[in-house]
């Protein structure tokens, strides 16, 4: 069992950082920090040890102790982060030539106030830490060593599999469980009773105990009590009460009558039921993470027993602003994620700048909003995701977020000049237009830490723009994922001169119209050995290009479309050893052993190729196949040839042992060759057919790009 350690791993180095001279803390405060640091390190080691013990073998007191340690680490981290934020604010204040003396005096007063607060916080944190240490000693938490599981060779357990469980009860217990569950929904709420009858020694109690153990996990409260022929009712009631309420002891029950025992049992179970029905068991004033959905009872939500000031993560899905607490209530929030929530107008975000410790801000499909200029105050923000939020433009203060690692925008959001100031960016997903960011390539040149770059280029890409972009990419030697999409008609020959970093994992240059003259020469196992995703369109391709692709051992996804007609027979022998998905308009035929890991194939079959043998592409040789999508090229073929090709392909899928899903499409039907009338196969090809084929192909392409 992995025991959650809270902020333990993060707060220990932060405490160590406070001991540095730059913070100028008094010696008494440093002594307190040193004490906290050493105690937290010991607690972390103990919690790591506890996490290795199976949950059912841990004493409840130990679980409570570990939970208290986790909550304590959160509180200490909140205090430390607040102090560091205040110190950073002092350093960030601008100096004025004429008021430097006043500024210096105000800064000194602020420093005294901040240092006094952290001293009090450390003093207050020491008290619960000492209490947790004392409880650790009282509970003998070190005894968990004796409960660590012994690792046994599973093959030995298999040899003695029947020794540890009753013999011959599997079928009988299964029948009993089936009888208990074979009821209507209404009767399932009523008392159920089944009698197990037989002579002594037959195993009735063993069978009942086995069924109880199998069903026990489905209920919060259960008890197994032996009754006998002449039961002592008072003793039975005591046993039931102790089973369901472990905190009750025999000494507490000795003086209770049968009626009082029944009242105790009923009251205890009714309290549990009411507790669950009102959802109060789901929330706590020490909650650190909260998620709300529109299905949540809004009457309950208005009185949530949650201390919002201590909340670290808030997620809302499809919620109106009336369901969500105001941002002013959050003091320690690290994550704010809103999805499908209508916050049109942006009033809900008015106090966004007060969330000084925020690390993640996500607003997906939230209606037309406007980010406040105060977003620049979120100096610790690492992720900003505003896709599908209809945001007109980013505030210029966004470029003050020096720790921002991830920025995701959509087509509605303009990118003002200054993008290059976000030098810490590692992931950028952006829509670029000539109006919003005319010097995009120059700004991109400064983002040398980028690892993931997705560009949707909205204007026509000429040779100069492409050359500037590729030149900027030469400086981004950390790129692992590059996706470029454009609506341009241009032939993008500039990519041939790009030398990608060896760690490139994903490369996509795609659009309905954008093409490369040929496969870039650097697409091979030597230059990009870790390439796992490749998606592009080329004018022409040669045999050696496909062979180079086939030798990239890490390739998992391949989408290649060739304007010039091309066919290839894929041999076995280790080519494409790890390819899972292949989408192409190349006419492929698979031999035995080809693409041994392939699970999804989308390919093109030329109906005019000839008889049934030419339509058999060897799908049966793809042993792991689960999904098949085929496009039948109808140009130059007769209607009967198209029908024959479809029949052969359907048969190949039907007889495949995996029974993969199958989608079949026809395109270019308006180029079908009409057969002689005497054959009775005349087919009138209308303009409607042509329009339908074009729409189907475009929609399929759009769907694949979105995937």
C-alpha angles and dihedrals in degrees: 000000000000108000113209108245097192115207094337096116092048102041097053095064090042091056090049089052091055089063091066117110094241090076093054096212121172119258092248090056091047090052090054091048091050090051092050091047095052093045093049091050090054091047092050091053090050094048090049088054092048092051090064093061118088111256095238091056095054120100113240091237090058090051090052091049092051090048091052090051090053093050091046091055090053093051093048092048091051090054093047093047092049090052093049091049091054091049091049090051090055092052092047096056113115119243118231122205096224101037101041093119093052091045091051092050093048091047091053091052091048091050091052091050093048093046091048091052095049089048090055092044092052091047091051093046092054092062098061090039090058090047091052090049091051092049089050090057093046094050094048091230089175087075089079088088089074090053097053108124118252113233109235127187103257090218090065091052089052091056091058098033095131096047095075100049136048117274122236099009099103096090095038093049090047091053092050093050090048091053091049092052099040095095138105122262092258096048091048087074092058131083113278124203130181124181121218107202130189146110123288119290094022093116102255094142091044090053093047091048091050092051090046091053092050094049097037094085091062094064135061092216129030138146137195111213129174112224110176129196095291104029125193097233094201091052091048092051091049090051091050093049093048091047095053096036109040092183092068116094130202091246090060092052101044095093097042120107125222091263092051091048091052090049091050093051093045094047093048095050094042090053090052091050095049089046092058097040092057092048092232088128088064097059137050138180087244093057112139099181126043131181123187130194129187089248089066114109103260093203089060092042093061089064101037109165090224127121100229091191089068096042114119101181130033123183124179126185123192091340127148116229089253089069095050125080115241116266090241088071092065117084104158101030116149100169128041114176121173120179127178089352117140106230094151112170096029098247090129088060094051094109096037090119090066093067091089096166096050115135101171129038117178125174112173120176094345100146125254107329140167123217114225120242087241089076084093087073091069093089094163095052111130103172129039115179116175101157116149091010097114089231109172097206143344116253111251088237088073087080089065089069096102094175097051110132102171130037120177123180137166137223095278095059120088118217108221122206114280101063089129090067090075092081094162093062114129098168127039126175109177144160111220128200129177092243100051101043114012092167096048094133091053092049091047090055090069096055096085095157095062117131101164120041124173115176126185104193110205102186134058111289111223126188093262094053092046092048091052091048094049090046090055091049090058088071094051098082093161096063113133101161123037123176121174123181127177139166090217124124091216126127104235105215092151093084091072090073095052117104106204122207115261092244093064107136104169130034124174127169103170146154137126090264110019113103139174118223089235142334108300112252092234092065096102140102093265100054099034107020093161097051108134103161125045125172123168148126123234134184095225140001135196133209094256090056092060092044089053090051092048092058095058096104096194095055110125103159126037127178115171126162121187122198093204112066112259137173133190137180108222110218128202122239103105103309116144090005096177104025111137103170128032125181117177145137090219112117099244129187119192124216126198111295095018117145094351095193099042114134103163128039132180113180145152127249120195109222093199091062096098137256135355095289092063091054094054100092095177101258088157089067091063097084099184097044116144105158130039127183119176131188113202113209105217101184113119092008133107124239091251091054090053091050091048092050090050092049093050092049094047090050091051090054094044093054094043108113092227093053092219122202112264133208121178129190135179124212136181091029089153087072094058116131113239114234125224115284091233089065088061091228102111113151125188111215110206134193087252090065091053093049092047093051092050093050093047093052093047093048092048091050092049091050093050092050091052090053 
